[in-house]
Amino acid sequence: MLGIATALILSISIGLSADRHNGGSAHKPKRAHAVKCGRVSAEYVPSCGAWFGTTAAPTLAAGEAIAGRKVDIYHDYKNFSSFAGSRSFPGRSAQAAIDSHHMYLFAWKPILDNGRIIPWRDIASGAMDATYVDVLARKIRIWSATHHHEKVFMSFHPEPETDLAEFGTPAEYAAAWRHIDARFRALGARRSVIFVWNMTGYMTRVPLWNAMYPGDRVVDWLAWDPYGKTPDNPVAAPVVPFLTAFGQDKGPGPDTTGAYRFYKWADGPGARAYGTGQLFRKAGSHKKPLMVAEFGVCWASSTLTQAQQWYGRARTVLRSGRYPRVKAFVYFDVNACEKPTGSALMTANFRRAVSVKRLRQRRPY
């Protein structure tokens, strides 16, 4: 999870602008066919509703205890060393989660256990194939073949917008993604993995998304990480209201005031960059499933009431069906202040939010 600049948080307006023809016979109108719920696509998209997941800190059991329910997705964080050499995929804790019928989502960041950074250009060039990329592809292919052809979600270097100085250019990031996809296809592993392209989604980074997108052929899901407040903000900084944090979702116009403007960028109307007002829209398909790969709010005693209200509002929004393109909501609880445990009311509001019918779907395994 990446921090939000304090000055920008304080400048966000908390208000959102409020922003069929039925064809058919003259004798009898045509009736729309109802979507049959309970189905899951090859990319693990539920036909109705959405999945619910957790980062499971410090354990999956602990995350589920806070949520008061079993989760659908276990979100893990790995680096290039994690599956190198003789290290197994997906690892003991992840396999235990899968065995207990949780889908597995892992972030794969190009950094090593010793802290060494692997530039995106080195990945795109193929220099990392023999040691890391091909090794992981083969391990995923073999794992899937011996586990009923189950699949895993994988996000290569999530939230890359703030890492440009260390890892490379937007074009190099997109090229690295395309190279990984090409190697997985060449090694027969692409059918065993669901690629999730995960941005921060924050308003100041709107101009980067088009340049960093590797293309619809590479990406299966699009994701972003909206927060009401992060640990990097001063304790006294206010919590950004839920709908402002998640960004605009209604109306034909672009997102102009959301804290995280990713939804409308991906959905077609587009998003306006903070400061310049320049409009950006995703190229290609606007039908890709969306994932909130991280969400939450860092609270303190001074913002406890705001955080309680944030989760209360989350329940209302999720129940109402807003953000219909979002097919998975995964909350982030790695840091203590992000755990929704500041009060009995906060926990209760959180549990009610993540237990709505929309987030109770039949899993693929």
Order of alpha helices (4+ residues) and beta strands (2+ residues): alpha-beta-alpha-beta-alpha-beta-alpha-alpha-beta-alpha-alpha-beta-alpha-beta-beta-alpha-alpha-beta-beta-beta-beta-alpha-beta-alpha
